[in-house]
Amino acid sequence: MSYWSSLWSELFWVVPLVGIVTLFVVWTYYRSIKKEDPGDEKMVEIHQAIRTGAFAFIKREYTSVGIVLLIGAPIPLVYAWPPGHGHLFGRCLLFTLSRLCRDERGDAG
């Protein structure tokens, strides 16, 4: 076994463990922040204004990305048509579907 494959097999379990530790740390920070006092009435009002603006921005951005995807996503399929071109059509179809699913999750970009 080469050095890199040996290293990979030893580090394979490190990634999920680091992910679990990270989720625990984030959860701990979240709980400590939620326990804090939100502040006076003016601070709560500012918080709500920022939150409303952020959600309006996200809605507008996802609408724009959706429109671009609806127009641009079929383009690789047009170049790969007809389906008799073997793996090219399948690759373009999977790429298009993966982009649509990724953007629905909120990972656009």
N, C-alpha and C positions, 0 to 999 in steps of 0.2 A: 504494500500500500504506500502511495506517495505521501509526502509531507502534507500537501494541501488537502488531500482526501482524509487523512488522519485528523488533521486540525478541524476540518468541517464536521466530521463525525463526533468529535469531542465537544465542539461548540454548538451542536445542533439543539441541545436542550437549554442553552443559555438564553436564547432569544425569547422563548415563551416565559421563562422565569423572570427575566427583566421586565417583560410586559405585565406580568401579574404584580410584581413589586411596584411598578409605575402606577397601575390602576389603584393599588392600595394607597399610595402616597397622594394621588389626586383625590381619592375619596376622603382621606383624612383632612386635606386642605379644604375641600368643599364643605365638610361638616363644621370645621372651625369657622369658616367665613359665614355660614348660615346662622351660627349661634350669636354672631355679633349684632349689635344694635344697628338698625338701618339708618339711624340718624333722625334729625328733626323733619318736620313736614316739608320744608323746602328741598331737602336732599332727596326725599322720596319722590317729590314732584319732578326733580331733575332726572332721577333714575328712570321714571316712567317715560319722560320725553325722549331720553336717549334710547330706551328699549323700543319705543314706537318707531323712531327713525331708523334704527338698525333693522327691524323687521320689514319696514317699507323698502329699504335698500336691498335686502336679500330677495324679497318678492320680485322686485324689478329686475335684479340681476338674473334670477332663475328664469324669468319670462324671456329675457333677451337671449340667454343661452339656449333655451328651449326652441326659440324661433330659428336661431342659427343652426341648431342640430337638425331640426325638421327639414331645413333647406339643404344643409351640407352633408348630412349623414348618408343619404342615398347615392351621392356622387361616386364613391368607390364601387358600389354595386353596379352602376351603369357601365363603368369601365371593365368590370369582370363578367358582364353578360355575354353570352348565354351561360347557364349553369354547367354546360359541358366542358368548361375550361378547367375542370378538376379542382385542385385545392385552392386556386385563386379566388373563386367565388365564395367558397366556405370561409376563407380567411377574411375576406372583405365583410361578409355577413357577420362573423363573430366580432370583428373589430367594431362594426357599427353598433351591434347590440351591447357590447361591453361599454362603449362610450355612453350610450343612453342609460344603462343601468348605473354607471358610475355617477353621472350627473344627477340622477334621481336621488341618490344617496346623499348628495350634498358635497361631493368631492370635486366639483367642477374646477377646472383650471389647469 
